[in-house]
């Protein structure tokens, strides 16, 4: 029997030579000959990959069955099941291309392809019984390519958005600036979001890829100039340009992800990209000990920004334009003002607390707990890095169980633990920071995915930019208020407790006005895209 193969080679009966297997990975496992094993092993998979039986090379029961990918993430895939002694030998050849993030999934994919699996009675064309670490929907090769590139861009964006926050306390000490000045600087840098709004508008007009490519180049270059700033004011000026470009990269990444992934995996995509952002921010944290080398050595951290230029090269080469943008209606739809107002309120209220809690953490550890740059790096990595698992768990739960219930539980608990971390020393501070970060990470995918889901393709980029600006306005207000109170008689714990009241507003608005969007297509949520 003749069958197609990933290498384009015909498959003949078992008396002929075996076909040449394409380059990639191979997993071999022997199985006993039992009814349970046979029920699974000799049928096409419908999990991470959907298979077709393309060849039975002998009908006597002693030959080989060949399965190939019908739908799935692999560039090349072939599974052969043949008799081996008194049992079966399963040999799986595959090649999986996930740019920049392939190392994260290499071992899980290999283990999953080699282990046993339960029979699946009803498998749709895309939905699958995927492993816990995979999205609820089965992805295809294009979607995995896009997510890998977006993850790399997320690392770049996060580093750029984090580097000033991580270094401002050291730069302020170098230039003799107090807490109030730090708060003003943070507000000015955030106000630079107006520079990112043209990118949002252009993305709706000329395409996501072109604009993402531009800002992926411009953001690290502009941020790196901060290394040469002769004064605190000029340092702030450079970051007022660089950070908004990094923000533009970030919100356009979210737009592309929402338009490319299947309906029941959008929150998972947000969680994956947020984990990548955590890695990018972690690079900034790992670079923090450079600030301890000498007076003014914080400048070296800004030069590290240039390591993200290869990401811009890769995006320019391989990121495709989204299919939804190519098929968008010629006339841009009107903005749903009610939806925008609801999401803007949540964005403002959320960042009224989150921005100061993030921005002043290093200053708190430096001034109150007397941590060094290296100690701050250890604290941040120890409490924030494991919390990345909360992103994966939260994204999966938001896709499978819904967004609103998750937010109602995770947001208030996260806020309470973060406030505690600013109020107690020692081990309780570390533990509460970890738990607060973990729960906040769980809530993030469910909250962030709404920004792209509730608006049509023709103004999705513009809305993403405006909502980011709204979030920064909330952050500016929170930073200014926190800076003034901290320069007065208020403690860090008291300030964070006051700002935490804004999170109560978030929970109320989410429960009262947010629709449930899990398992619904973007066209269902935005009927104007179907006209």
NUPASE-415390 format. One record per residue (C-alpha): x, y, z; residue in one letter. Coordinates in nm, 2 decimals. Example, Ala and Ser with C-alpha at 12.3 -4.5 7.8 and 13.67 -1.06 7.14 Angstrom:
(node (1.23 -0.45 0.78) "A");
(node (1.37 -0.11 0.71) "S");
END
This chain:
(node (0.00 0.00 0.00) "X");
(node (0.13 0.35 -0.09) "X");
(node (0.11 0.63 0.16) "X");
(node (0.23 0.99 0.19) "X");
(node (0.51 1.08 0.42) "X");
(node (0.63 1.41 0.57) "X");
(node (0.94 1.39 0.35) "X");
(node (0.74 1.33 0.03) "X");
(node (0.87 0.97 0.00) "X");
(node (0.63 0.69 -0.09) "X");
(node (0.58 0.41 0.15) "X");
(node (0.58 0.06 0.01) "X");
(node (0.51 -0.29 0.15) "X");
(node (0.73 -0.42 0.43) "X");
(node (0.95 -0.61 0.19) "X");
(node (1.10 -0.28 0.07) "X");
(node (1.35 -0.06 0.25) "X");
(node (1.20 0.18 0.52) "X");
(node (1.17 0.54 0.41) "X");
(node (1.42 0.80 0.51) "X");
(node (1.30 0.98 0.83) "X");
(node (1.33 1.36 0.83) "X");
(node (1.55 1.53 1.08) "X");
(node (1.39 1.58 1.42) "X");
(node (1.33 1.38 1.74) "X");
(node (1.25 1.02 1.78) "X");
(node (1.06 0.85 2.07) "X");
(node (1.06 0.47 2.09) "X");
(node (0.86 0.27 2.34) "X");
(node (0.77 -0.10 2.37) "X");
(node (0.42 -0.20 2.48) "X");
(node (0.26 -0.53 2.59) "X");
(node (0.01 -0.70 2.36) "X");
(node (-0.31 -0.65 2.56) "X");
(node (-0.66 -0.55 2.47) "X");
(node (-0.63 -0.22 2.65) "X");
(node (-0.30 -0.13 2.48) "X");
(node (-0.43 -0.23 2.14) "X");
(node (-0.75 -0.02 2.18) "X");
(node (-0.53 0.29 2.21) "X");
(node (-0.21 0.21 2.03) "X");
(node (-0.36 0.10 1.70) "X");
(node (-0.60 0.39 1.67) "X");
(node (-0.52 0.75 1.56) "X");
(node (-0.44 0.99 1.83) "X");
(node (-0.67 1.28 1.91) "X");
(node (-0.48 1.48 2.17) "X");
(node (-0.18 1.70 2.11) "X");
(node (-0.19 1.58 1.75) "X");
(node (-0.48 1.45 1.54) "X");
(node (-0.36 1.15 1.33) "X");
(node (-0.47 0.97 1.02) "X");
(node (-0.39 0.60 0.96) "X");
(node (-0.21 0.63 0.62) "X");
(node (-0.07 0.27 0.58) "X");
(node (-0.10 -0.08 0.70) "X");
(node (0.21 -0.25 0.56) "X");
(node (0.10 -0.60 0.63) "X");
(node (-0.24 -0.75 0.69) "X");
(node (-0.12 -1.06 0.86) "X");
(node (-0.10 -0.89 1.20) "X");
(node (0.28 -0.89 1.20) "X");
(node (0.34 -0.57 1.00) "X");
(node (0.35 -0.20 1.06) "X");
(node (0.08 0.06 1.09) "X");
(node (0.18 0.42 1.00) "X");
(node (0.00 0.73 1.13) "X");
(node (0.07 1.09 1.02) "X");
(node (-0.05 1.43 1.14) "X");
(node (-0.38 1.55 1.01) "X");
(node (-0.39 1.85 1.24) "X");
(node (-0.14 1.96 1.50) "X");
(node (0.16 2.17 1.58) "X");
(node (0.44 1.96 1.42) "X");
(node (0.64 2.05 1.12) "X");
(node (0.70 1.68 1.06) "X");
(node (0.53 1.39 1.23) "X");
(node (0.51 1.01 1.18) "X");
(node (0.42 0.73 1.42) "X");
(node (0.48 0.37 1.33) "X");
(node (0.35 0.08 1.53) "X");
(node (0.50 -0.26 1.46) "X");
(node (0.52 -0.61 1.61) "X");
(node (0.82 -0.65 1.84) "X");
(node (0.86 -0.99 2.00) "X");
(node (0.54 -1.07 2.19) "X");
(node (0.43 -0.71 2.20) "X");
(node (0.44 -0.38 2.01) "X");
(node (0.70 -0.12 1.93) "X");
(node (0.58 0.24 1.89) "X");
(node (0.83 0.47 1.71) "X");
(node (0.74 0.84 1.68) "X");
(node (0.94 1.08 1.46) "X");
(node (0.86 1.45 1.50) "X");
(node (0.99 1.79 1.45) "X");
(node (0.83 2.08 1.65) "X");
(node (0.93 2.44 1.58) "X");
(node (0.85 2.69 1.85) "X");
(node (1.08 2.99 1.80) "X");
(node (1.27 3.11 2.11) "X");
(node (1.05 2.90 2.35) "X");
(node (1.11 2.55 2.21) "X");
(node (1.33 2.46 2.51) "X");
(node (1.02 2.51 2.74) "X");
(node (0.81 2.25 2.56) "X");
(node (1.08 2.01 2.44) "X");
(node (1.07 1.77 2.74) "X");
(node (0.70 1.78 2.80) "X");
(node (0.62 1.70 2.44) "X");
(node (0.88 1.42 2.43) "X");
(node (0.74 1.27 2.75) "X");
(node (0.38 1.30 2.64) "X");
(node (0.44 1.14 2.30) "X");
(node (0.61 0.84 2.47) "X");
(node (0.36 0.77 2.75) "X");
(node (0.03 0.59 2.75) "X");
(node (-0.30 0.76 2.69) "X");
(node (-0.66 0.69 2.75) "X");
(node (-0.90 0.63 2.46) "X");
(node (-1.09 0.93 2.34) "X");
(node (-1.44 0.85 2.23) "X");
(node (-1.54 1.19 2.08) "X");
(node (-1.27 1.40 1.92) "X");
(node (-1.36 1.71 1.73) "X");
(node (-1.15 1.87 1.45) "X");
(node (-0.96 2.09 1.68) "X");
(node (-1.07 2.03 2.05) "X");
(node (-0.86 1.75 2.21) "X");
(node (-0.77 1.58 2.53) "X");
(node (-0.46 1.78 2.56) "X");
(node (-0.21 1.75 2.85) "X");
(node (-0.25 2.00 3.14) "X");
(node (0.04 2.21 3.02) "X");
(node (-0.10 2.25 2.66) "X");
(node (-0.38 2.48 2.55) "X");
(node (-0.74 2.35 2.56) "X");
(node (-0.75 2.36 2.18) "X");
(node (-0.51 2.18 1.95) "X");
(node (-0.28 2.43 1.78) "X");
(node (-0.15 2.40 1.42) "X");
(node (0.20 2.47 1.29) "X");
(node (0.13 2.83 1.21) "X");
(node (-0.02 2.91 1.55) "X");
(node (0.28 2.76 1.73) "X");
(node (0.52 2.96 1.51) "X");
(node (0.33 3.28 1.58) "X");
(node (0.31 3.22 1.96) "X");
(node (0.68 3.15 1.97) "X");
(node (0.76 3.48 1.80) "X");
(node (0.52 3.67 2.01) "X");
(node (0.67 3.52 2.33) "X");
(node (1.01 3.64 2.22) "X");
(node (0.87 3.99 2.15) "X");
(node (0.70 3.97 2.50) "X");
(node (1.04 3.92 2.66) "X");
(node (1.17 4.22 2.48) "X");
(node (0.87 4.43 2.57) "X");
(node (0.88 4.33 2.94) "X");
(node (1.25 4.40 2.98) "X");
(node (1.20 4.75 2.83) "X");
(node (0.90 4.81 3.06) "X");
(node (1.09 4.68 3.36) "X");
(node (1.44 4.82 3.33) "X");
(node (1.35 5.18 3.45) "X");
(node (1.14 5.04 3.74) "X");
(node (1.43 4.82 3.85) "X");
(node (1.70 5.09 3.82) "X");
(node (1.52 5.41 3.92) "X");
(node (1.60 5.38 4.29) "X");
(node (1.97 5.35 4.22) "X");
(node (1.97 5.63 3.96) "X");
(node (1.77 5.85 4.21) "X");
(node (2.04 5.79 4.48) "X");
(node (2.31 5.87 4.23) "X");
(node (2.14 6.20 4.13) "X");
(node (2.01 6.29 4.48) "X");
(node (1.64 6.25 4.41) "X");
(node (1.39 6.15 4.68) "X");
(node (1.07 5.94 4.69) "X");
(node (0.85 6.22 4.56) "X");
(node (1.09 6.27 4.27) "X");
(node (1.08 5.90 4.19) "X");
(node (0.70 5.91 4.19) "X");
(node (0.70 6.20 3.95) "X");
(node (0.95 6.03 3.73) "X");
(node (0.74 5.72 3.71) "X");
(node (0.44 5.93 3.63) "X");
(node (0.62 6.12 3.35) "X");
(node (0.75 5.80 3.19) "X");
(node (0.40 5.65 3.20) "X");
(node (0.25 5.96 3.05) "X");
(node (0.47 5.90 2.75) "X");
(node (0.20 5.64 2.64) "X");
(node (0.07 5.91 2.41) "X");
(node (0.37 5.84 2.19) "X");
(node (0.24 5.48 2.15) "X");
(node (-0.11 5.57 2.04) "X");
(node (-0.01 5.63 1.68) "X");
(node (0.13 5.28 1.66) "X");
(node (-0.21 5.15 1.78) "X");
(node (-0.40 5.34 1.51) "X");
(node (-0.15 5.24 1.24) "X");
(node (-0.18 4.87 1.33) "X");
(node (-0.55 4.89 1.24) "X");
(node (-0.47 5.06 0.91) "X");
(node (-0.15 4.91 0.77) "X");
(node (-0.13 4.58 0.96) "X");
(node (-0.01 4.43 1.28) "X");
(node (0.31 4.29 1.15) "X");
(node (0.45 4.61 1.00) "X");
(node (0.40 4.81 1.32) "X");
(node (0.52 4.54 1.55) "X");
(node (0.84 4.51 1.34) "X");
(node (0.90 4.89 1.37) "X");
(node (0.85 4.91 1.75) "X");
(node (1.05 4.59 1.81) "X");
(node (1.35 4.77 1.66) "X");
(node (1.28 5.12 1.80) "X");
(node (1.20 5.02 2.16) "X");
(node (1.53 4.87 2.27) "X");
(node (1.74 5.13 2.08) "X");
(node (1.56 5.42 2.25) "X");
(node (1.57 5.26 2.59) "X");
(node (1.95 5.19 2.57) "X");
(node (2.02 5.56 2.53) "X");
(node (1.94 5.59 2.90) "X");
(node (2.28 5.45 2.97) "X");
(node (2.43 5.78 2.86) "X");
(node (2.19 6.02 3.04) "X");
(node (2.39 6.30 3.22) "X");
(node (2.11 6.39 3.46) "X");
(node (1.80 6.23 3.61) "X");
(node (1.57 6.45 3.40) "X");
(node (1.74 6.33 3.08) "X");
(node (1.72 5.97 3.19) "X");
(node (1.35 6.02 3.24) "X");
(node (1.32 6.17 2.90) "X");
(node (1.48 5.88 2.73) "X");
(node (1.25 5.63 2.90) "X");
(node (0.95 5.85 2.82) "X");
(node (1.03 5.75 2.46) "X");
(node (1.16 5.39 2.51) "X");
(node (0.90 5.26 2.75) "X");
(node (0.59 5.36 2.55) "X");
(node (0.74 5.19 2.25) "X");
(node (0.78 4.88 2.46) "X");
(node (0.42 4.91 2.57) "X");
(node (0.31 4.95 2.21) "X");
(node (0.49 4.63 2.13) "X");
(node (0.32 4.46 2.43) "X");
(node (-0.04 4.55 2.35) "X");
(node (0.00 4.47 1.98) "X");
(node (0.14 4.13 2.07) "X");
(node (-0.19 4.07 2.27) "X");
(node (-0.39 4.17 1.96) "X");
(node (-0.21 3.93 1.73) "X");
(node (-0.24 3.65 1.98) "X");
(node (-0.62 3.70 2.02) "X");
(node (-0.66 3.70 1.64) "X");
(node (-0.45 3.39 1.58) "X");
(node (-0.53 3.13 1.85) "X");
(node (-0.85 2.93 1.87) "X");
(node (-1.15 3.05 2.07) "X");
(node (-1.10 2.83 2.38) "X");
(node (-0.73 2.91 2.41) "X");
(node (-0.71 3.28 2.42) "X");
(node (-0.66 3.31 2.79) "X");
(node (-0.40 3.03 2.77) "X");
(node (-0.21 3.24 2.50) "X");
(node (-0.22 3.54 2.73) "X");
(node (-0.08 3.33 3.02) "X");
(node (0.20 3.19 2.79) "X");
(node (0.30 3.54 2.67) "X");
(node (0.28 3.67 3.03) "X");
(node (0.52 3.39 3.14) "X");
(node (0.75 3.50 2.86) "X");
(node (0.72 3.86 2.98) "X");
(node (0.82 3.73 3.32) "X");
(node (1.14 3.58 3.17) "X");
(node (1.21 3.92 3.01) "X");
(node (1.16 4.11 3.33) "X");
(node (1.37 3.84 3.50) "X");
(node (1.66 3.93 3.28) "X");
(node (1.63 4.29 3.40) "X");
(node (1.63 4.16 3.76) "X");
(node (1.93 3.93 3.70) "X");
(node (2.12 4.23 3.56) "X");
(node (2.04 4.43 3.88) "X");
(node (2.37 4.33 4.06) "X");
(node (2.55 4.54 3.80) "X");
(node (2.42 4.84 3.99) "X");
(node (2.63 4.73 4.29) "X");
(node (2.96 4.74 4.10) "X");
(node (3.03 5.11 4.14) "X");
(node (2.86 5.45 4.16) "X");
(node (2.67 5.50 3.84) "X");
(node (2.70 5.13 3.73) "X");
(node (2.33 5.11 3.70) "X");
(node (2.39 5.25 3.34) "X");
(node (2.52 4.91 3.23) "X");
(node (2.17 4.76 3.28) "X");
(node (2.03 4.99 3.01) "X");
(node (2.29 4.87 2.77) "X");
(node (2.17 4.51 2.82) "X");
(node (1.85 4.62 2.64) "X");
(node (2.04 4.57 2.31) "X");
(node (2.03 4.19 2.35) "X");
(node (1.67 4.21 2.22) "X");
(node (1.76 4.34 1.87) "X");
(node (1.78 3.98 1.73) "X");
(node (1.42 3.94 1.82) "X");
(node (1.33 4.23 1.60) "X");
(node (1.52 4.06 1.32) "X");
(node (1.33 3.73 1.36) "X");
(node (1.00 3.91 1.38) "X");
(node (1.07 4.09 1.05) "X");
(node (1.16 3.76 0.88) "X");
(node (0.90 3.52 1.01) "X");
(node (0.59 3.68 1.17) "X");
(node (0.29 3.66 0.93) "X");
(node (0.01 3.91 0.91) "X");
(node (-0.30 3.79 1.10) "X");
(node (-0.57 3.63 0.89) "X");
(node (-0.84 3.83 1.06) "X");
(node (-0.67 4.16 0.96) "X");
(node (-0.64 4.05 0.60) "X");
(node (-1.02 3.96 0.60) "X");
(node (-1.14 4.27 0.80) "X");
(node (-1.43 4.48 0.67) "X");
(node (-1.32 4.77 0.45) "X");
(node (-1.50 5.02 0.67) "X");
(node (-1.38 5.03 1.03) "X");
(node (-1.67 4.97 1.28) "X");
(node (-1.79 5.22 1.54) "X");
(node (-1.64 5.19 1.88) "X");
(node (-1.87 5.04 2.14) "X");
(node (-1.84 5.32 2.40) "X");
(node (-2.01 5.13 2.68) "X");
(node (-1.77 4.83 2.65) "X");
(node (-1.48 5.07 2.63) "X");
(node (-1.59 5.27 2.94) "X");
(node (-1.63 4.95 3.14) "X");
(node (-1.29 4.82 3.05) "X");
(node (-1.13 5.16 3.10) "X");
(node (-1.27 5.19 3.45) "X");
(node (-1.12 4.85 3.53) "X");
(node (-0.78 4.94 3.37) "X");
(node (-0.76 5.26 3.57) "X");
(node (-0.86 5.10 3.90) "X");
(node (-0.64 4.80 3.86) "X");
(node (-0.32 5.00 3.80) "X");
(node (-0.40 5.25 4.07) "X");
(node (-0.28 4.97 4.30) "X");
(node (-0.06 4.75 4.08) "X");
(node (0.17 5.02 3.95) "X");
(node (0.28 5.16 4.29) "X");
(node (0.30 4.81 4.44) "X");
(node (0.54 4.71 4.16) "X");
(node (0.72 5.04 4.12) "X");
(node (0.80 5.10 4.49) "X");
(node (0.90 4.74 4.58) "X");
(node (1.27 4.80 4.52) "X");
(node (1.27 5.13 4.71) "X");
(node (1.09 4.95 5.00) "X");
(node (1.34 4.67 5.01) "X");
(node (1.63 4.92 4.97) "X");
(node (1.52 5.18 5.23) "X");
(node (1.31 4.99 5.48) "X");
(node (1.46 4.64 5.47) "X");
(node (1.81 4.76 5.38) "X");
(node (1.85 4.50 5.10) "X");
(node (2.14 4.53 4.85) "X");
(node (2.09 4.51 4.48) "X");
(node (2.19 4.14 4.48) "X");
(node (1.95 4.07 4.77) "X");
(node (1.67 4.25 4.59) "X");
(node (1.74 4.04 4.28) "X");
(node (1.72 3.72 4.49) "X");
(node (1.39 3.83 4.66) "X");
(node (1.23 3.92 4.33) "X");
(node (1.34 3.60 4.16) "X");
(node (1.24 3.38 4.45) "X");
(node (0.89 3.53 4.50) "X");
(node (0.80 3.62 4.14) "X");
(node (0.95 3.34 3.93) "X");
(node (0.75 3.05 4.08) "X");
(node (0.44 3.26 4.06) "X");
(node (0.47 3.22 3.68) "X");
(node (0.30 2.88 3.73) "X");
(node (-0.01 3.08 3.84) "X");
(node (-0.02 3.23 3.49) "X");
(node (-0.04 2.89 3.33) "X");
(node (-0.30 2.76 3.58) "X");
(node (-0.50 3.08 3.56) "X");
(node (-0.50 3.08 3.18) "X");
(node (-0.62 2.72 3.17) "X");
(node (-0.89 2.78 3.43) "X");
(node (-1.01 3.09 3.25) "X");
(node (-1.05 2.90 2.92) "X");
(node (-1.20 2.59 3.07) "X");
(node (-1.42 2.73 3.36) "X");
(node (-1.47 3.10 3.27) "X");
(node (-1.31 3.43 3.34) "X");
(node (-1.55 3.60 3.59) "X");
(node (-1.55 3.35 3.87) "X");
(node (-1.17 3.33 3.87) "X");
(node (-1.13 3.71 3.89) "X");
(node (-1.38 3.73 4.18) "X");
(node (-1.17 3.50 4.39) "X");
(node (-0.81 3.56 4.28) "X");
(node (-0.81 3.94 4.27) "X");
(node (-0.91 4.03 4.62) "X");
(node (-0.69 3.76 4.78) "X");
(node (-0.39 3.86 4.57) "X");
(node (-0.43 4.22 4.68) "X");
(node (-0.46 4.14 5.05) "X");
(node (-0.13 3.93 5.04) "X");
(node (0.06 4.21 4.85) "X");
(node (-0.05 4.46 5.12) "X");
(node (0.08 4.22 5.39) "X");
(node (0.41 4.19 5.21) "X");
(node (0.46 4.57 5.25) "X");
(node (0.38 4.55 5.62) "X");
(node (0.58 4.26 5.77) "X");
(node (0.96 4.17 5.76) "X");
(node (1.14 3.84 5.72) "X");
(node (0.98 3.51 5.61) "X");
(node (0.62 3.64 5.63) "X");
(node (0.72 3.91 5.38) "X");
(node (0.86 3.66 5.14) "X");
(node (0.57 3.42 5.18) "X");
(node (0.30 3.69 5.14) "X");
(node (0.48 3.83 4.83) "X");
(node (0.49 3.49 4.68) "X");
(node (0.12 3.40 4.74) "X");
(node (0.01 3.75 4.63) "X");
(node (0.21 3.72 4.32) "X");
(node (0.08 3.37 4.25) "X");
(node (-0.28 3.46 4.28) "X");
(node (-0.23 3.78 4.09) "X");
(node (-0.07 3.58 3.81) "X");
(node (-0.38 3.35 3.81) "X");
(node (-0.60 3.65 3.76) "X");
(node (-0.40 3.83 3.50) "X");
(node (-0.49 3.62 3.19) "X");
(node (-0.86 3.64 3.26) "X");
(node (-0.84 4.01 3.30) "X");
(node (-0.61 4.09 3.01) "X");
(node (-0.78 3.88 2.75) "X");
(node (-1.10 4.10 2.75) "X");
(node (-0.91 4.39 2.59) "X");
(node (-0.88 4.21 2.26) "X");
(node (-1.20 3.99 2.28) "X");
(node (-1.46 4.26 2.32) "X");
(node (-1.37 4.48 2.01) "X");
(node (-1.38 4.40 1.64) "X");
(node (-1.07 4.37 1.41) "X");
(node (-1.11 4.72 1.26) "X");
(node (-1.05 4.90 1.59) "X");
(node (-0.89 4.63 1.81) "X");
(node (-0.54 4.78 1.79) "X");
(node (-0.67 5.13 1.86) "X");
(node (-0.87 5.01 2.16) "X");
(node (-0.57 4.82 2.29) "X");
(node (-0.37 5.14 2.29) "X");
(node (-0.64 5.35 2.45) "X");
(node (-0.69 5.09 2.73) "X");
(node (-0.32 5.08 2.79) "X");
(node (-0.32 5.46 2.82) "X");
(node (-0.61 5.43 3.06) "X");
(node (-0.42 5.18 3.27) "X");
(node (-0.12 5.41 3.28) "X");
(node (-0.34 5.70 3.39) "X");
(node (-0.45 5.49 3.69) "X");
(node (-0.08 5.41 3.75) "X");
(node (0.02 5.77 3.73) "X");
(node (-0.25 5.86 3.99) "X");
(node (-0.14 5.58 4.22) "X");
(node (0.23 5.67 4.19) "X");
(node (0.18 6.04 4.26) "X");
(node (-0.04 5.96 4.56) "X");
(node (0.20 5.70 4.69) "X");
(node (0.50 5.93 4.65) "X");
(node (0.34 6.21 4.84) "X");
(node (0.22 5.99 5.12) "X");
(node (0.55 5.82 5.15) "X");
(node (0.74 6.15 5.18) "X");
(node (0.50 6.23 5.46) "X");
(node (0.43 6.02 5.76) "X");
(node (0.27 5.72 5.60) "X");
(node (0.43 5.38 5.60) "X");
(node (0.45 5.15 5.29) "X");
(node (0.19 4.92 5.43) "X");
(node (-0.05 5.20 5.50) "X");
(node (-0.01 5.34 5.15) "X");
(node (-0.07 5.01 4.98) "X");
(node (-0.37 4.94 5.21) "X");
(node (-0.53 5.26 5.09) "X");
(node (-0.46 5.20 4.73) "X");
(node (-0.59 4.85 4.76) "X");
(node (-0.95 4.99 4.78) "X");
(node (-0.93 5.04 4.40) "X");
(node (-0.92 4.66 4.36) "X");
(node (-1.26 4.64 4.53) "X");
(node (-1.39 4.86 4.24) "X");
(node (-1.24 4.62 3.99) "X");
(node (-1.42 4.32 4.14) "X");
(node (-1.75 4.50 4.15) "X");
(node (-1.73 4.61 3.79) "X");
(node (-1.62 4.27 3.66) "X");
(node (-1.91 4.09 3.83) "X");
(node (-2.17 4.35 3.73) "X");
(node (-2.07 4.44 3.37) "X");
(node (-1.82 4.19 3.22) "X");
(node (-1.97 3.93 2.99) "X");
(node (-1.84 3.57 3.00) "X");
(node (-1.63 3.52 2.68) "X");
(node (-1.48 3.17 2.73) "X");
(node (-1.55 2.93 2.44) "X");
(node (-1.69 3.21 2.22) "X");
(node (-1.54 3.32 1.89) "X");
(node (-1.43 3.68 1.82) "X");
(node (-1.69 3.70 1.55) "X");
(node (-1.96 3.59 1.79) "X");
(node (-1.85 3.85 2.04) "X");
(node (-1.82 4.12 1.76) "X");
(node (-2.09 4.06 1.50) "X");
(node (-1.96 4.35 1.29) "X");
(node (-1.66 4.14 1.18) "X");
(node (-1.90 3.91 0.99) "X");
(node (-2.06 4.18 0.78) "X");
END
